[in-house]
Amino acid sequence: MDRIGAFEIVARLGRGAVATVHRARRDGLEVAVKVLEEAWVRDPIVSARFRLEGEVLKRLDHPNIVRLIDSGEVDGRPFLVLEFVDGPAWEKAVRRRAFTHRESAAIASRVARALDHAHRQGVVHADITPGNVLLASDGTPKLSDFGIARCDELQSPALPAGVTSGTPVYMSPEQASGAPRLDGRSDIYSLGAVLYEATAGRAPFRGGATIEILERVRRLEPPRPREVDPSMHPGLEECILRAMAKEPADRYPDAQAFSDDLEDWIRSTPDWFSIIPQT
């Protein structure tokens, strides 16, 4: 495939479970084109969810959310033309522990602002992971992959009985329990779980199988972050644990409040705190 619509394919960026993402250009504009794999075109749930992602992105306009540029079909396969982000996923940095606690908190704060915008448009992302946050070359985080998002104004395709969509290790307890409706506090929990991993160096829950992880998310409290990494400042630990409260009512009331607390912590904590061993 040399072209998709009016866009010239430059290279393949990656292939996921149901779609392939290409780097493409038109009139000097670099974009990412996400195309549904042919094998999934006739699957009513997968194809409907793919199209739903485009409808969701049309409702969003925020500097920390990957922007939808265009959409269409080629040879019966739907595609989305997205803003091209010239950097890696946050996941790579998390795995290498490449950022300080403050830098990770700053990324999470901006993602929280993006979530607040989405939630105000009636959109719940439902799959906040470090792999779904892209980092532009100037350091700007961009929230991506709204493939399983829920939107108040749009009907989400029903999943088969017993199937839970999302990434288990970052799911909120209510999402892990298969709740039919989620609100923004579920995304807040998931972002807290990502920040836990980015700063403590391990995911809040581990398990040998998906069902084991889901059960721990539903029933157990994770180790306190400072037990895993004693160099963490107590104020940052408090932000993470509030975001990850088991009961939605005990979490931040909205993502902006989470962002505000992280920003307050960043401003009030000296850079050198995590360098000096804490006793």
C-alpha positions in Angstrom: 0.0 0.0 0.0 1.6 3.2 -1.2 -1.2 5.6 -0.5 -4.2 5.9 1.8 -6.6 8.4 0.4 -4.7 11.6 -0.3 -1.8 10.6 2.0 1.5 9.0 0.8 2.7 6.2 3.0 6.3 6.8 4.3 6.8 3.9 6.7 4.9 1.5 9.0 5.1 2.7 12.6 3.6 -0.3 14.2 1.0 -3.0 14.2 -1.5 -3.7 17.0 -4.1 -6.3 17.6 -6.6 -4.9 15.2 -5.0 -2.0 13.3 -1.7 -0.9 11.6 -0.4 2.6 12.0 1.6 4.2 9.1 3.6 7.3 8.9 2.3 9.4 6.0 2.4 12.8 4.5 0.4 15.2 2.4 1.7 18.5 1.1 4.5 18.4 3.6 2.3 17.6 6.6 3.4 14.5 8.6 0.6 12.4 10.0 -0.1 9.0 11.5 -2.7 6.9 9.6 -4.4 4.1 11.6 -6.0 1.5 9.4 -8.2 -1.4 10.5 -6.8 -4.7 9.5 -8.8 -6.5 6.8 -9.4 -9.5 9.0 -11.5 -7.4 11.4 -13.5 -5.4 8.9 -16.5 -7.8 9.1 -16.3 -8.1 12.9 -19.3 -5.9 14.0 -17.9 -5.1 17.4 -14.3 -4.4 16.4 -15.2 -2.3 13.3 -17.8 -0.4 15.2 -15.3 0.4 18.0 -12.8 1.6 15.4 -15.2 4.0 13.9 -16.3 5.1 17.4 -12.8 6.2 18.1 -13.0 8.7 15.3 -16.3 10.0 16.5 -14.9 10.4 20.0 -11.8 12.3 18.8 -14.0 14.7 16.9 -15.3 15.9 20.2 -11.9 16.5 21.7 -9.5 19.5 21.2 -6.7 19.7 23.7 -2.9 20.2 23.4 -2.2 16.9 25.4 -4.5 14.7 23.2 -3.5 13.4 19.8 -5.6 15.3 17.3 -7.9 13.8 14.6 -7.1 15.3 11.2 -9.3 13.2 8.9 -11.0 9.9 8.5 -12.4 7.7 5.7 -12.3 4.3 4.0 -9.9 2.6 1.6 -10.9 -0.6 -0.1 -13.6 -1.0 2.5 -11.2 -0.6 5.4 -11.8 2.4 7.7 -8.9 4.6 8.6 -8.1 7.5 10.9 -5.6 10.3 10.1 -4.0 11.5 13.3 -1.5 14.0 14.5 2.0 12.6 14.2 3.9 12.6 17.5 7.7 12.5 16.9 8.7 10.7 20.0 8.3 7.4 21.9 5.6 6.2 24.2 6.0 7.0 27.9 6.2 3.3 28.5 9.8 3.1 27.2 10.9 5.7 29.8 8.9 4.0 32.6 10.5 0.7 31.9 14.0 2.3 32.0 13.1 4.6 35.0 14.5 7.4 32.8 12.6 10.2 34.5 12.9 11.6 38.1 9.8 11.6 40.3 9.2 15.2 39.5 9.4 14.7 35.8 7.0 11.8 35.9 4.6 13.8 38.1 4.8 16.6 35.5 3.8 14.3 32.7 1.0 12.8 34.8 -0.3 16.3 35.6 -0.6 17.2 31.9 -2.3 13.9 31.1 -4.7 14.6 33.9 -5.5 18.0 32.3 -6.2 16.1 29.0 -8.5 13.7 30.9 -10.3 16.6 32.5 -11.1 18.0 29.1 -12.3 14.6 27.8 -14.4 14.0 30.9 -16.1 17.4 30.4 -17.0 16.3 26.9 -18.6 13.1 28.3 -15.7 10.9 27.3 -14.0 8.3 29.5 -10.8 6.9 28.0 -10.9 3.5 29.8 -7.4 2.4 28.9 -4.9 4.8 30.5 -1.5 3.1 30.2 2.1 4.4 29.7 1.9 2.9 26.2 -1.0 5.2 25.4 0.8 8.4 26.3 3.2 9.5 23.5 6.0 12.0 24.2 6.7 14.6 21.6 10.3 15.6 20.9 9.7 18.8 23.0 8.5 16.7 25.9 4.8 17.3 25.5 2.8 14.3 26.5 -0.1 13.3 24.1 -2.8 11.0 25.2 -3.7 8.5 22.4 -5.7 5.4 21.6 -9.3 6.1 22.4 -10.3 2.7 20.9 -12.3 1.5 23.9 -13.4 4.9 25.2 -16.9 5.4 26.5 -18.9 8.5 25.5 -22.2 9.7 26.9 -23.5 10.8 23.5 -22.4 7.7 21.6 -23.5 4.1 21.9 -20.5 1.8 22.6 -20.8 -1.7 20.9 -21.7 -4.3 23.5 -18.9 -6.8 24.4 -19.5 -10.5 24.6 -20.7 -11.7 28.1 -17.8 -12.1 30.5 -15.3 -10.0 28.5 -13.7 -7.0 30.1 -11.9 -4.5 27.9 -8.8 -2.6 29.1 -5.3 -3.3 30.5 -5.7 -5.3 33.8 -2.8 -3.9 35.7 -4.0 -0.3 35.3 -7.7 -0.9 35.6 -9.8 0.6 38.3 -11.5 -1.8 40.7 -14.9 -1.0 39.2 -13.6 -1.6 35.6 -12.0 -4.9 36.7 -15.3 -5.9 38.1 -17.0 -5.4 34.8 -19.1 -2.4 35.7 -21.4 -1.5 32.8 -20.8 2.3 33.3 -17.6 4.1 34.2 -17.0 7.8 35.0 -13.9 9.9 35.0 -12.8 8.7 38.4 -12.0 5.3 36.8 -9.4 7.1 34.5 -8.1 9.0 37.6 -7.4 5.6 39.2 -5.7 4.3 36.1 -3.5 7.4 35.8 -2.6 7.0 39.5 -1.6 3.4 38.7 0.6 4.5 35.8 2.3 7.2 38.0 2.8 4.6 40.7 4.8 2.4 38.2 6.6 5.4 36.8 7.9 6.5 40.2 8.1 3.3 42.3 9.6 1.3 39.5 7.0 -1.5 39.5 3.3 -1.9 38.7 1.0 -1.7 41.8 -0.2 -5.2 41.2 1.5 -8.3 39.8 0.2 -11.7 38.9 0.9 -14.7 36.7 -2.4 -14.6 34.9 -5.0 -11.9 33.9 -7.6 -13.3 36.3 -5.2 -13.2 39.2 -4.3 -9.5 38.5 -8.0 -8.6 38.2 -8.8 -10.2 41.5 -6.0 -8.3 43.2 -7.1 -5.0 41.7 -10.6 -5.7 43.0 -9.8 -6.9 46.5 -6.3 -5.8 47.6 -4.5 -2.6 48.4 -1.2 -2.2 46.6 2.1 -1.8 48.6 2.5 1.8 49.6 4.8 3.4 47.0 7.4 4.5 49.6 7.7 0.8 50.7 8.8 0.0 47.2 10.9 3.2 46.7 11.9 4.8 50.0 13.3 7.8 48.1 9.7 8.9 47.2 8.5 12.1 48.8 5.5 11.6 51.2 3.5 14.3 49.3 3.8 12.4 46.0 2.8 9.2 47.7 -0.2 10.9 49.1 -1.3 12.1 45.6 -0.9 8.6 44.1 -2.8 6.8 46.9 -5.7 9.3 46.7 -6.0 8.8 43.0 -5.9 5.0 43.5 -8.4 4.8 46.3 -10.5 1.6 46.0 -13.8 3.5 46.3 -14.4 6.1 43.6 -15.9 8.6 46.2 -12.5 8.6 48.0 -10.5 9.6 44.9 -10.0 13.1 43.5 -13.4 14.5 42.4 -12.1 15.2 39.0 -8.9 15.0 37.0 -8.1 18.7 37.3 -8.0 18.4 41.1 -5.4 15.5 40.6 -3.4 17.8 38.3 -3.6 20.7 40.7 -2.3 18.5 43.6 0.6 17.2 41.5 1.5 20.8 40.4 1.4 22.0 44.0 3.7 19.1 45.0 6.1 19.9 42.2 6.3 23.6 43.2 6.8 22.9 46.9 9.4 20.1 46.7 13.1 20.8 45.9 14.8 19.0 43.0 17.3 17.4 45.3 14.8 15.5 47.5 15.0 12.2 45.6 18.7 12.3 45.2 19.5 12.1 48.9 18.7 8.7 50.6 15.8 9.0 53.0 15.9 7.3 56.4 
